[in-house]
Amino acid sequence: MPKISGDELRGHLATLILSVLARGEAHGYEVLRRIEDAGSGALELKEGTLYPALYRLEQSGHISARWESAKETRRGPRRRIYRLTKKGIAELDRGRKSWRNFVSVMDRIVEA
């Protein structure tokens, strides 16, 4: 299966991240892993693409973040745990509609 790069995903990256967080809170690496797992390895997303997107989503109020508590911490540095906000749920709905429209238009053009 051909790989899909972060460049190809960039316009829909927020929707992918919000979709993953709709299934439960996660730290950045877990978000990355869930996206890659859901895409059966076809999505090639780099940390250098993911973390700035998480920052933008947090700044816009679509997600919130907290530091891992002492009880949650394993060896190594504490991680930031991200979760979807009410504003993020609304943005996810908008993003899903936008994606469906994009795919529909592309299908009409490519299959013509």
N, C-alpha and C positions, 0 to 999 in steps of 0.2 A: 504494500500500500504506500503511495507517495506521501511524503511528509508535507504538512502544512505549517509554514513558518509564522513567527510572531508578526512579521510585516503583513501577511495576508489576513491575520486576525485582528490587527490593530483597531479597525473601526468597530469591532464587536467584542473587544476584550472586556470592557466593563460588564457587558451582558453575561459573558462566560463566568467572570468572577462572581457576580451577584447570584448567578444560578447555583454555583457551587456553595456559596454561603447560605443560600435559601435552605440547603439540606443540613445546615448546622455550622456552628462557629469552627474556625480553624486558624492555625498559624500559617504564615506565608508559604512555607515549603509544602504544607499539607494541601493548600489551595492548588499549588502547582501540580502536585501528585494526583489530586482528584481530577483536574482537567486532563492531564495526560492519560490517566486510567480510563476516563469516560470516552476519550477519543481513540482508545485502543492503540495508543502509541503513535497515531498519525499526526497529532498536534505537537509541534516543536516549539515550546514556549521557554524562553530563557528568564532567569531570575532578574536580569537587567531590564527586562520588559515588564515583568510582573510587579516588582516592588514600587516603581514609580506610579503604576496604575493603582495599586492599593493606596498609596499616599493621596493621589488625586481623589479617589472615591471617599477616603476619610475626610479630606478637606471640604468636599462638597456635601458631606452629611449623609451619603448613601450607605456608608458602613461606619461602625465605631470600632475602636481598638482598646485593648487593655494589656497590661503586662501579665504574664503568667504568675500565678500565686506561688508561694513557697511550696505548697502541697502538690502543685502540678509540675513543678520543676524537676527535670531529670538532670543528669550531669551536663555541664556546659552552660552557656549563657541563657538567661530567660528569653522567651520568645513572646512576640506580640500576637495576641489572639484577636482575630477579626470576626465581627458578626454583622448581619444585615440590620438596618434600621427601617422604620416605617417608610421613610423617604426612599430608601433603597428598594423596598418592595414595589413601590410605585414606579421607580425607574426600571426595575426588572421587567415589569409588565410592559412598559413602553418599549424597552429593548427587544423583548420577544416579538412584539407586533412589528417593529422595524425589521427584525431578522426575517420574519415570515414574508413581509413585503419584498425585501431584497431578493430572497430565494425565488419568489414568484416571478418577479421581473426578469431575473437572470435566466430562469427556465424558459420564459417566453422568447427571450432573445437568442439564447444558445440553441434551443430546439427548433427555431424557425427555419 
